[in-house]
Amino acid sequence: MSFVLLTSFVIRLCLKPKSINCSVIKRFIFVAFLGYLLFSLVSLTKAANITEGLYEVLKISLSIIYLFVATIILSKNRDYIPTLIKVVVISAVLNKLTKQGKKDEET
């Protein structure tokens, strides 16, 4: 899913470069997130378990990409905010239910 999201965003950026406002990247949250990613990459050189560190770096990278895409979508059209809130709530409930089911199986 991440690959599809990133690919569709890059294709849209190539086809209509003026339709996407990339000025949101100058916000402090992105600078802080990129600093965190850089710090994680540097700490990867001293990691005892490189594969686990690489997994964390990829997770941070995906979080930055999702935040960037969501910020662009929401800055363009604020009508998506109620839909986004519903999706987050439904995802949280489903996540909790699936984790609760795994706990019941373990005990």
Buried (B, 14 or more C-beta within 10 A) or exposed (E): EEEEEBEEBEEEEEEEEEEBEEEBBEEEEBEEBEEEBEEBBEEBEEBEEEEEBBEBBEEBBBEBBEBBBEBBBBEEEEEEEEEEEEEEEEEEEEEEEEEEEEEEEEE
